[in-house]
């Protein structure tokens, strides 16, 4: 089985800080509690939060991730 993840891992505090600075929404307390309850420490984002419109980063579309996963399986 192959796998491919978009972008580098982003920690919960880093993600919550990005959300606050980009969208002016402070959800750090609730986000930290929820992440702890679910056991989430990091996640991989296909989206670049610096851009206003949601679109995958170059090389991180579903088709490109599937192709990378398939290539990893063959290796």
Secondary structure, DSSP 8 states (H G I E B T S, - for coil): -----SSSEEEHHHHHHHHHHHH----HHHHHHHHHHHT--EEE-SB-TTSSS--B-TT-SHHHHHHHHHHHHH-
